[in-house]
Amino acid sequence: MPRTPRLAAASSGTGRTPLATPEDVAAYLGVPVKTLYQWRHRRIGPNALKVGRHLRYRWPEVDEWLAAQSAYDLTA
């Protein structure tokens, strides 16, 4: 059963969105989880946090990273 992290946060009433797992971010971006780990190793992907031995992502940072990937200069 797929998890819905954003819906869980909305119903909790805290106003915070939960941290995303690599699986959540991979599904959102449409890339394999392995690609996220490769991007992290090469330091080109969205910023990830270590929580214990687990990687977690902040949704706003993922969205900022994604927006930066599509911002390039077409005038050159």
PyMOL Python script that loads the backbone (N, CA, C, O; Angstrom):
from pymol import cmd

cmd.read_pdbstr("""\
ATOM      1  N   MET A   1       0.852  -1.182   0.000  1.00  0.00           N
ATOM      2  CA  MET A   1       0.000   0.000   0.000  1.00  0.00           C
ATOM      3  C   MET A   1       0.892   1.237   0.000  1.00  0.00           C
ATOM      4  O   MET A   1       1.732   1.381   0.888  1.00  0.00           O
ATOM      5  N   PRO A   2       0.730   2.140  -0.978  1.00  0.00           N
ATOM      6  CA  PRO A   2       1.585   3.327  -1.040  1.00  0.00           C
ATOM      7  C   PRO A   2       1.295   4.299   0.092  1.00  0.00           C
ATOM      8  O   PRO A   2       0.158   4.469   0.533  1.00  0.00           O
ATOM      9  N   ARG A   3       2.361   4.921   0.536  1.00  0.00           N
ATOM     10  CA  ARG A   3       2.217   5.914   1.605  1.00  0.00           C
ATOM     11  C   ARG A   3       1.880   7.268   1.009  1.00  0.00           C
ATOM     12  O   ARG A   3       2.269   7.573  -0.118  1.00  0.00           O
ATOM     13  N   THR A   4       1.157   8.075   1.765  1.00  0.00           N
ATOM     14  CA  THR A   4       0.835   9.430   1.338  1.00  0.00           C
ATOM     15  C   THR A   4       1.305  10.394   2.414  1.00  0.00           C
ATOM     16  O   THR A   4       0.511  10.808   3.259  1.00  0.00           O
ATOM     17  N   PRO A   5       2.606  10.766   2.400  1.00  0.00           N
ATOM     18  CA  PRO A   5       3.166  11.584   3.478  1.00  0.00           C
ATOM     19  C   PRO A   5       2.549  12.959   3.597  1.00  0.00           C
ATOM     20  O   PRO A   5       2.384  13.461   4.709  1.00  0.00           O
ATOM     21  N   ARG A   6       2.203  13.581   2.486  1.00  0.00           N
ATOM     22  CA  ARG A   6       1.671  14.939   2.557  1.00  0.00           C
ATOM     23  C   ARG A   6       0.272  14.945   3.165  1.00  0.00           C
ATOM     24  O   ARG A   6      -0.082  15.883   3.879  1.00  0.00           O
ATOM     25  N   LEU A   7      -0.521  13.926   2.899  1.00  0.00           N
ATOM     26  CA  LEU A   7      -1.856  13.863   3.479  1.00  0.00           C
ATOM     27  C   LEU A   7      -1.796  13.626   4.981  1.00  0.00           C
ATOM     28  O   LEU A   7      -2.607  14.170   5.732  1.00  0.00           O
ATOM     29  N   ALA A   8      -0.851  12.826   5.416  1.00  0.00           N
ATOM     30  CA  ALA A   8      -0.720  12.553   6.843  1.00  0.00           C
ATOM     31  C   ALA A   8      -0.375  13.817   7.614  1.00  0.00           C
ATOM     32  O   ALA A   8      -0.862  14.018   8.727  1.00  0.00           O
ATOM     33  N   ALA A   9       0.457  14.667   7.036  1.00  0.00           N
ATOM     34  CA  ALA A   9       0.847  15.906   7.713  1.00  0.00           C
ATOM     35  C   ALA A   9      -0.324  16.870   7.787  1.00  0.00           C
ATOM     36  O   ALA A   9      -0.506  17.556   8.793  1.00  0.00           O
ATOM     37  N   ALA A  10      -1.109  16.923   6.737  1.00  0.00           N
ATOM     38  CA  ALA A  10      -2.227  17.860   6.718  1.00  0.00           C
ATOM     39  C   ALA A  10      -3.255  17.510   7.788  1.00  0.00           C
ATOM     40  O   ALA A  10      -3.895  18.398   8.351  1.00  0.00           O
ATOM     41  N   SER A  11      -3.412  16.238   8.063  1.00  0.00           N
ATOM     42  CA  SER A  11      -4.409  15.839   9.038  1.00  0.00           C
ATOM     43  C   SER A  11      -3.891  15.908  10.467  1.00  0.00           C
ATOM     44  O   SER A  11      -4.682  15.847  11.408  1.00  0.00           O
ATOM     45  N   SER A  12      -2.578  16.032  10.651  1.00  0.00           N
ATOM     46  CA  SER A  12      -2.030  16.045  12.002  1.00  0.00           C
ATOM     47  C   SER A  12      -2.236  17.385  12.702  1.00  0.00           C
ATOM     48  O   SER A  12      -2.245  17.441  13.932  1.00  0.00           O
ATOM     49  N   GLY A  13      -2.400  18.458  11.944  1.00  0.00           N
ATOM     50  CA  GLY A  13      -2.645  19.764  12.537  1.00  0.00           C
ATOM     51  C   GLY A  13      -1.396  20.495  12.992  1.00  0.00           C
ATOM     52  O   GLY A  13      -1.506  21.584  13.556  1.00  0.00           O
ATOM     53  N   THR A  14      -0.209  19.939  12.767  1.00  0.00           N
ATOM     54  CA  THR A  14       1.030  20.593  13.198  1.00  0.00           C
ATOM     55  C   THR A  14       1.495  21.633  12.199  1.00  0.00           C
ATOM     56  O   THR A  14       2.283  22.511  12.552  1.00  0.00           O
ATOM     57  N   GLY A  15       1.032  21.560  10.970  1.00  0.00           N
ATOM     58  CA  GLY A  15       1.473  22.495   9.948  1.00  0.00           C
ATOM     59  C   GLY A  15       2.794  22.116   9.329  1.00  0.00           C
ATOM     60  O   GLY A  15       3.279  22.834   8.455  1.00  0.00           O
ATOM     61  N   ARG A  16       3.388  21.038   9.735  1.00  0.00           N
ATOM     62  CA  ARG A  16       4.661  20.572   9.185  1.00  0.00           C
ATOM     63  C   ARG A  16       4.416  19.441   8.210  1.00  0.00           C
ATOM     64  O   ARG A  16       3.523  18.616   8.401  1.00  0.00           O
ATOM     65  N   THR A  17       5.225  19.416   7.157  1.00  0.00           N
ATOM     66  CA  THR A  17       5.173  18.266   6.267  1.00  0.00           C
ATOM     67  C   THR A  17       6.228  17.279   6.727  1.00  0.00           C
ATOM     68  O   THR A  17       7.309  17.689   7.150  1.00  0.00           O
ATOM     69  N   PRO A  18       5.942  16.006   6.655  1.00  0.00           N
ATOM     70  CA  PRO A  18       6.934  15.026   7.099  1.00  0.00           C
ATOM     71  C   PRO A  18       8.104  14.961   6.130  1.00  0.00           C
ATOM     72  O   PRO A  18       7.992  15.367   4.973  1.00  0.00           O
ATOM     73  N   LEU A  19       9.199  14.459   6.606  1.00  0.00           N
ATOM     74  CA  LEU A  19      10.360  14.268   5.744  1.00  0.00           C
ATOM     75  C   LEU A  19      10.066  13.140   4.769  1.00  0.00           C
ATOM     76  O   LEU A  19       9.400  12.163   5.111  1.00  0.00           O
ATOM     77  N   ALA A  20      10.562  13.285   3.569  1.00  0.00           N
ATOM     78  CA  ALA A  20      10.316  12.298   2.525  1.00  0.00           C
ATOM     79  C   ALA A  20      11.417  11.251   2.521  1.00  0.00           C
ATOM     80  O   ALA A  20      12.579  11.552   2.797  1.00  0.00           O
ATOM     81  N   THR A  21      11.045  10.033   2.209  1.00  0.00           N
ATOM     82  CA  THR A  21      12.006   8.948   2.047  1.00  0.00           C
ATOM     83  C   THR A  21      12.567   9.002   0.626  1.00  0.00           C
ATOM     84  O   THR A  21      11.990   9.659  -0.241  1.00  0.00           O
ATOM     85  N   PRO A  22      13.673   8.327   0.382  1.00  0.00           N
ATOM     86  CA  PRO A  22      14.181   8.267  -0.992  1.00  0.00           C
ATOM     87  C   PRO A  22      13.144   7.688  -1.966  1.00  0.00           C
ATOM     88  O   PRO A  22      13.070   8.109  -3.120  1.00  0.00           O
ATOM     89  N   GLU A  23      12.357   6.737  -1.502  1.00  0.00           N
ATOM     90  CA  GLU A  23      11.322   6.154  -2.355  1.00  0.00           C
ATOM     91  C   GLU A  23      10.264   7.189  -2.730  1.00  0.00           C
ATOM     92  O   GLU A  23       9.797   7.224  -3.868  1.00  0.00           O
ATOM     93  N   ASP A  24       9.886   8.038  -1.757  1.00  0.00           N
ATOM     94  CA  ASP A  24       8.905   9.100  -2.019  1.00  0.00           C
ATOM     95  C   ASP A  24       9.430  10.077  -3.068  1.00  0.00           C
ATOM     96  O   ASP A  24       8.721  10.430  -4.011  1.00  0.00           O
ATOM     97  N   VAL A  25      10.675  10.509  -2.892  1.00  0.00           N
ATOM     98  CA  VAL A  25      11.269  11.495  -3.795  1.00  0.00           C
ATOM     99  C   VAL A  25      11.485  10.890  -5.180  1.00  0.00           C
ATOM    100  O   VAL A  25      11.258  11.554  -6.191  1.00  0.00           O
ATOM    101  N   ALA A  26      11.919   9.639  -5.228  1.00  0.00           N
ATOM    102  CA  ALA A  26      12.120   8.979  -6.518  1.00  0.00           C
ATOM    103  C   ALA A  26      10.806   8.881  -7.288  1.00  0.00           C
ATOM    104  O   ALA A  26      10.774   9.118  -8.496  1.00  0.00           O
ATOM    105  N   ALA A  27       9.732   8.534  -6.598  1.00  0.00           N
ATOM    106  CA  ALA A  27       8.427   8.455  -7.254  1.00  0.00           C
ATOM    107  C   ALA A  27       7.979   9.834  -7.726  1.00  0.00           C
ATOM    108  O   ALA A  27       7.425   9.964  -8.817  1.00  0.00           O
ATOM    109  N   TYR A  28       8.213  10.860  -6.918  1.00  0.00           N
ATOM    110  CA  TYR A  28       7.833  12.232  -7.256  1.00  0.00           C
ATOM    111  C   TYR A  28       8.578  12.720  -8.493  1.00  0.00           C
ATOM    112  O   TYR A  28       7.989  13.353  -9.370  1.00  0.00           O
ATOM    113  N   LEU A  29       9.884  12.422  -8.562  1.00  0.00           N
ATOM    114  CA  LEU A  29      10.715  12.881  -9.677  1.00  0.00           C
ATOM    115  C   LEU A  29      10.653  11.943 -10.878  1.00  0.00           C
ATOM    116  O   LEU A  29      11.059  12.312 -11.980  1.00  0.00           O
ATOM    117  N   GLY A  30      10.145  10.729 -10.664  1.00  0.00           N
ATOM    118  CA  GLY A  30      10.065   9.758 -11.750  1.00  0.00           C
ATOM    119  C   GLY A  30      11.401   9.154 -12.121  1.00  0.00           C
ATOM    120  O   GLY A  30      11.661   8.866 -13.290  1.00  0.00           O
ATOM    121  N   VAL A  31      12.253   8.961 -11.118  1.00  0.00           N
ATOM    122  CA  VAL A  31      13.565   8.353 -11.340  1.00  0.00           C
ATOM    123  C   VAL A  31      13.720   7.162 -10.389  1.00  0.00           C
ATOM    124  O   VAL A  31      13.031   7.091  -9.371  1.00  0.00           O
ATOM    125  N   PRO A  32      14.611   6.239 -10.710  1.00  0.00           N
ATOM    126  CA  PRO A  32      14.854   5.131  -9.776  1.00  0.00           C
ATOM    127  C   PRO A  32      15.517   5.623  -8.481  1.00  0.00           C
ATOM    128  O   PRO A  32      16.210   6.640  -8.483  1.00  0.00           O
ATOM    129  N   VAL A  33      15.304   4.910  -7.396  1.00  0.00           N
ATOM    130  CA  VAL A  33      15.918   5.254  -6.112  1.00  0.00           C
ATOM    131  C   VAL A  33      17.434   5.241  -6.237  1.00  0.00           C
ATOM    132  O   VAL A  33      18.117   6.073  -5.639  1.00  0.00           O
ATOM    133  N   LYS A  34      17.954   4.314  -7.002  1.00  0.00           N
ATOM    134  CA  LYS A  34      19.406   4.227  -7.198  1.00  0.00           C
ATOM    135  C   LYS A  34      19.964   5.527  -7.767  1.00  0.00           C
ATOM    136  O   LYS A  34      21.078   5.923  -7.426  1.00  0.00           O
ATOM    137  N   THR A  35      19.206   6.189  -8.626  1.00  0.00           N
ATOM    138  CA  THR A  35      19.641   7.461  -9.200  1.00  0.00           C
ATOM    139  C   THR A  35      19.801   8.515  -8.114  1.00  0.00           C
ATOM    140  O   THR A  35      20.757   9.290  -8.142  1.00  0.00           O
ATOM    141  N   LEU A  36      18.872   8.552  -7.153  1.00  0.00           N
ATOM    142  CA  LEU A  36      18.997   9.502  -6.044  1.00  0.00           C
ATOM    143  C   LEU A  36      20.285   9.277  -5.263  1.00  0.00           C
ATOM    144  O   LEU A  36      20.965  10.235  -4.897  1.00  0.00           O
ATOM    145  N   TYR A  37      20.624   8.013  -5.006  1.00  0.00           N
ATOM    146  CA  TYR A  37      21.858   7.711  -4.285  1.00  0.00           C
ATOM    147  C   TYR A  37      23.088   8.114  -5.106  1.00  0.00           C
ATOM    148  O   TYR A  37      24.075   8.589  -4.545  1.00  0.00           O
ATOM    149  N   GLN A  38      23.033   7.927  -6.429  1.00  0.00           N
ATOM    150  CA  GLN A  38      24.143   8.346  -7.280  1.00  0.00           C
ATOM    151  C   GLN A  38      24.274   9.868  -7.288  1.00  0.00           C
ATOM    152  O   GLN A  38      25.382  10.399  -7.217  1.00  0.00           O
ATOM    153  N   TRP A  39      23.142  10.566  -7.376  1.00  0.00           N
ATOM    154  CA  TRP A  39      23.175  12.025  -7.334  1.00  0.00           C
ATOM    155  C   TRP A  39      23.752  12.512  -6.017  1.00  0.00           C
ATOM    156  O   TRP A  39      24.536  13.461  -5.995  1.00  0.00           O
ATOM    157  N   ARG A  40      23.372  11.872  -4.922  1.00  0.00           N
ATOM    158  CA  ARG A  40      23.888  12.278  -3.614  1.00  0.00           C
ATOM    159  C   ARG A  40      25.403  12.078  -3.561  1.00  0.00           C
ATOM    160  O   ARG A  40      26.129  12.942  -3.070  1.00  0.00           O
ATOM    161  N   HIS A  41      25.870  10.957  -4.060  1.00  0.00           N
ATOM    162  CA  HIS A  41      27.303  10.672  -4.065  1.00  0.00           C
ATOM    163  C   HIS A  41      28.053  11.705  -4.907  1.00  0.00           C
ATOM    164  O   HIS A  41      29.147  12.127  -4.534  1.00  0.00           O
ATOM    165  N   ARG A  42      27.476  12.114  -6.037  1.00  0.00           N
ATOM    166  CA  ARG A  42      28.105  13.097  -6.918  1.00  0.00           C
ATOM    167  C   ARG A  42      27.792  14.532  -6.520  1.00  0.00           C
ATOM    168  O   ARG A  42      28.301  15.473  -7.130  1.00  0.00           O
ATOM    169  N   ARG A  43      26.950  14.704  -5.494  1.00  0.00           N
ATOM    170  CA  ARG A  43      26.565  16.016  -4.964  1.00  0.00           C
ATOM    171  C   ARG A  43      25.863  16.886  -6.004  1.00  0.00           C
ATOM    172  O   ARG A  43      26.122  18.086  -6.100  1.00  0.00           O
ATOM    173  N   ILE A  44      24.983  16.275  -6.774  1.00  0.00           N
ATOM    174  CA  ILE A  44      24.243  17.033  -7.782  1.00  0.00           C
ATOM    175  C   ILE A  44      22.735  16.948  -7.577  1.00  0.00           C
ATOM    176  O   ILE A  44      21.986  17.626  -8.281  1.00  0.00           O
ATOM    177  N   GLY A  45      22.278  16.147  -6.646  1.00  0.00           N
ATOM    178  CA  GLY A  45      20.850  15.967  -6.424  1.00  0.00           C
ATOM    179  C   GLY A  45      20.315  16.864  -5.330  1.00  0.00           C
ATOM    180  O   GLY A  45      21.033  17.712  -4.801  1.00  0.00           O
ATOM    181  N   PRO A  46      19.045  16.674  -4.990  1.00  0.00           N
ATOM    182  CA  PRO A  46      18.456  17.462  -3.903  1.00  0.00           C
ATOM    183  C   PRO A  46      19.149  17.154  -2.582  1.00  0.00           C
ATOM    184  O   PRO A  46      19.635  16.044  -2.367  1.00  0.00           O
ATOM    185  N   ASN A  47      19.190  18.138  -1.711  1.00  0.00           N
ATOM    186  CA  ASN A  47      19.837  17.984  -0.415  1.00  0.00           C
ATOM    187  C   ASN A  47      19.102  16.931   0.417  1.00  0.00           C
ATOM    188  O   ASN A  47      17.878  16.965   0.546  1.00  0.00           O
ATOM    189  N   ALA A  48      19.865  16.008   0.972  1.00  0.00           N
ATOM    190  CA  ALA A  48      19.298  14.951   1.816  1.00  0.00           C
ATOM    191  C   ALA A  48      19.863  15.063   3.218  1.00  0.00           C
ATOM    192  O   ALA A  48      21.000  15.494   3.409  1.00  0.00           O
ATOM    193  N   LEU A  49      19.072  14.678   4.185  1.00  0.00           N
ATOM    194  CA  LEU A  49      19.478  14.680   5.585  1.00  0.00           C
ATOM    195  C   LEU A  49      19.697  13.249   6.051  1.00  0.00           C
ATOM    196  O   LEU A  49      19.011  12.330   5.605  1.00  0.00           O
ATOM    197  N   LYS A  50      20.647  13.069   6.943  1.00  0.00           N
ATOM    198  CA  LYS A  50      20.830  11.759   7.569  1.00  0.00           C
ATOM    199  C   LYS A  50      20.079  11.778   8.893  1.00  0.00           C
ATOM    200  O   LYS A  50      20.352  12.610   9.757  1.00  0.00           O
ATOM    201  N   VAL A  51      19.151  10.876   9.045  1.00  0.00           N
ATOM    202  CA  VAL A  51      18.414  10.695  10.299  1.00  0.00           C
ATOM    203  C   VAL A  51      18.777   9.289  10.772  1.00  0.00           C
ATOM    204  O   VAL A  51      18.216   8.291  10.319  1.00  0.00           O
ATOM    205  N   GLY A  52      19.724   9.248  11.687  1.00  0.00           N
ATOM    206  CA  GLY A  52      20.282   7.948  12.040  1.00  0.00           C
ATOM    207  C   GLY A  52      21.028   7.414  10.836  1.00  0.00           C
ATOM    208  O   GLY A  52      21.947   8.060  10.334  1.00  0.00           O
ATOM    209  N   ARG A  53      20.644   6.249  10.373  1.00  0.00           N
ATOM    210  CA  ARG A  53      21.265   5.693   9.170  1.00  0.00           C
ATOM    211  C   ARG A  53      20.402   5.852   7.928  1.00  0.00           C
ATOM    212  O   ARG A  53      20.716   5.299   6.874  1.00  0.00           O
ATOM    213  N   HIS A  54      19.325   6.600   8.048  1.00  0.00           N
ATOM    214  CA  HIS A  54      18.372   6.763   6.960  1.00  0.00           C
ATOM    215  C   HIS A  54      18.509   8.132   6.296  1.00  0.00           C
ATOM    216  O   HIS A  54      18.844   9.119   6.950  1.00  0.00           O
ATOM    217  N   LEU A  55      18.249   8.176   5.000  1.00  0.00           N
ATOM    218  CA  LEU A  55      18.205   9.442   4.271  1.00  0.00           C
ATOM    219  C   LEU A  55      16.779   9.962   4.255  1.00  0.00           C
ATOM    220  O   LEU A  55      15.829   9.205   4.053  1.00  0.00           O
ATOM    221  N   ARG A  56      16.642  11.257   4.468  1.00  0.00           N
ATOM    222  CA  ARG A  56      15.335  11.901   4.399  1.00  0.00           C
ATOM    223  C   ARG A  56      15.486  13.224   3.663  1.00  0.00           C
ATOM    224  O   ARG A  56      16.543  13.853   3.697  1.00  0.00           O
ATOM    225  N   TYR A  57      14.426  13.629   3.005  1.00  0.00           N
ATOM    226  CA  TYR A  57      14.414  14.861   2.217  1.00  0.00           C
ATOM    227  C   TYR A  57      13.324  15.785   2.728  1.00  0.00           C
ATOM    228  O   TYR A  57      12.265  15.330   3.159  1.00  0.00           O
ATOM    229  N   ARG A  58      13.589  17.089   2.677  1.00  0.00           N
ATOM    230  CA  ARG A  58      12.555  18.086   2.968  1.00  0.00           C
ATOM    231  C   ARG A  58      11.889  18.434   1.645  1.00  0.00           C
ATOM    232  O   ARG A  58      12.568  18.760   0.672  1.00  0.00           O
ATOM    233  N   TRP A  59      10.558  18.365   1.606  1.00  0.00           N
ATOM    234  CA  TRP A  59       9.832  18.626   0.367  1.00  0.00           C
ATOM    235  C   TRP A  59      10.131  20.006  -0.221  1.00  0.00           C
ATOM    236  O   TRP A  59      10.326  20.107  -1.432  1.00  0.00           O
ATOM    237  N   PRO A  60      10.175  21.072   0.583  1.00  0.00           N
ATOM    238  CA  PRO A  60      10.485  22.382  -0.029  1.00  0.00           C
ATOM    239  C   PRO A  60      11.858  22.411  -0.706  1.00  0.00           C
ATOM    240  O   PRO A  60      12.024  23.059  -1.739  1.00  0.00           O
ATOM    241  N   GLU A  61      12.836  21.715  -0.132  1.00  0.00           N
ATOM    242  CA  GLU A  61      14.171  21.677  -0.737  1.00  0.00           C
ATOM    243  C   GLU A  61      14.169  20.877  -2.038  1.00  0.00           C
ATOM    244  O   GLU A  61      14.878  21.219  -2.984  1.00  0.00           O
ATOM    245  N   VAL A  62      13.373  19.817  -2.081  1.00  0.00           N
ATOM    246  CA  VAL A  62      13.258  19.031  -3.316  1.00  0.00           C
ATOM    247  C   VAL A  62      12.644  19.901  -4.409  1.00  0.00           C
ATOM    248  O   VAL A  62      13.116  19.907  -5.545  1.00  0.00           O
ATOM    249  N   ASP A  63      11.587  20.638  -4.058  1.00  0.00           N
ATOM    250  CA  ASP A  63      10.939  21.512  -5.037  1.00  0.00           C
ATOM    251  C   ASP A  63      11.865  22.630  -5.503  1.00  0.00           C
ATOM    252  O   ASP A  63      11.859  22.980  -6.683  1.00  0.00           O
ATOM    253  N   GLU A  64      12.665  23.199  -4.590  1.00  0.00           N
ATOM    254  CA  GLU A  64      13.634  24.241  -4.968  1.00  0.00           C
ATOM    255  C   GLU A  64      14.688  23.681  -5.909  1.00  0.00           C
ATOM    256  O   GLU A  64      15.046  24.317  -6.900  1.00  0.00           O
ATOM    257  N   TRP A  65      15.185  22.486  -5.597  1.00  0.00           N
ATOM    258  CA  TRP A  65      16.190  21.856  -6.443  1.00  0.00           C
ATOM    259  C   TRP A  65      15.610  21.597  -7.831  1.00  0.00           C
ATOM    260  O   TRP A  65      16.271  21.837  -8.842  1.00  0.00           O
ATOM    261  N   LEU A  66      14.384  21.112  -7.872  1.00  0.00           N
ATOM    262  CA  LEU A  66      13.743  20.824  -9.152  1.00  0.00           C
ATOM    263  C   LEU A  66      13.558  22.099  -9.971  1.00  0.00           C
ATOM    264  O   LEU A  66      13.782  22.094 -11.181  1.00  0.00           O
ATOM    265  N   ALA A  67      13.158  23.176  -9.331  1.00  0.00           N
ATOM    266  CA  ALA A  67      12.996  24.454 -10.034  1.00  0.00           C
ATOM    267  C   ALA A  67      14.336  24.957 -10.570  1.00  0.00           C
ATOM    268  O   ALA A  67      14.394  25.515 -11.666  1.00  0.00           O
ATOM    269  N   ALA A  68      15.403  24.764  -9.812  1.00  0.00           N
ATOM    270  CA  ALA A  68      16.728  25.198 -10.255  1.00  0.00           C
ATOM    271  C   ALA A  68      17.210  24.390 -11.456  1.00  0.00           C
ATOM    272  O   ALA A  68      17.991  24.893 -12.263  1.00  0.00           O
ATOM    273  N   GLN A  69      16.756  23.145 -11.585  1.00  0.00           N
ATOM    274  CA  GLN A  69      17.173  22.322 -12.711  1.00  0.00           C
ATOM    275  C   GLN A  69      16.575  22.797 -14.010  1.00  0.00           C
ATOM    276  O   GLN A  69      17.161  22.589 -15.072  1.00  0.00           O
ATOM    277  N   SER A  70      15.429  23.426 -13.950  1.00  0.00           N
ATOM    278  CA  SER A  70      14.780  23.884 -15.172  1.00  0.00           C
ATOM    279  C   SER A  70      15.099  25.343 -15.482  1.00  0.00           C
ATOM    280  O   SER A  70      14.657  25.865 -16.506  1.00  0.00           O
ATOM    281  N   ALA A  71      15.857  26.006 -14.615  1.00  0.00           N
ATOM    282  CA  ALA A  71      16.203  27.409 -14.835  1.00  0.00           C
ATOM    283  C   ALA A  71      17.559  27.483 -15.517  1.00  0.00           C
ATOM    284  O   ALA A  71      18.597  27.363 -14.866  1.00  0.00           O
ATOM    285  N   TYR A  72      17.548  27.679 -16.821  1.00  0.00           N
ATOM    286  CA  TYR A  72      18.792  27.836 -17.556  1.00  0.00           C
ATOM    287  C   TYR A  72      18.608  28.937 -18.593  1.00  0.00           C
ATOM    288  O   TYR A  72      17.487  29.285 -18.963  1.00  0.00           O
ATOM    289  N   ASP A  73      19.704  29.462 -19.041  1.00  0.00           N
ATOM    290  CA  ASP A  73      19.697  30.616 -19.941  1.00  0.00           C
ATOM    291  C   ASP A  73      19.622  30.157 -21.389  1.00  0.00           C
ATOM    292  O   ASP A  73      20.490  29.419 -21.856  1.00  0.00           O
ATOM    293  N   LEU A  74      18.590  30.590 -22.099  1.00  0.00           N
ATOM    294  CA  LEU A  74      18.426  30.226 -23.498  1.00  0.00           C
ATOM    295  C   LEU A  74      19.027  31.264 -24.450  1.00  0.00           C
ATOM    296  O   LEU A  74      19.012  31.067 -25.665  1.00  0.00           O
ATOM    297  N   THR A  75      19.558  32.374 -23.906  1.00  0.00           N
ATOM    298  CA  THR A  75      20.059  33.441 -24.756  1.00  0.00           C
ATOM    299  C   THR A  75      21.492  33.201 -25.240  1.00  0.00           C
ATOM    300  O   THR A  75      21.937  33.868 -26.174  1.00  0.00           O
ATOM    301  N   ALA A  76      22.206  32.288 -24.643  1.00  0.00           N
ATOM    302  CA  ALA A  76      23.609  32.065 -25.004  1.00  0.00           C
ATOM    303  C   ALA A  76      23.764  31.313 -26.288  1.00  0.00           C
ATOM    304  O   ALA A  76      24.888  31.052 -26.719  1.00  0.00           O
TER     305      ALA A  76
END
""", "prot")
cmd.dss("prot")
cmd.show_as("cartoon", "prot")
cmd.util.cbc("prot")
cmd.orient("prot")
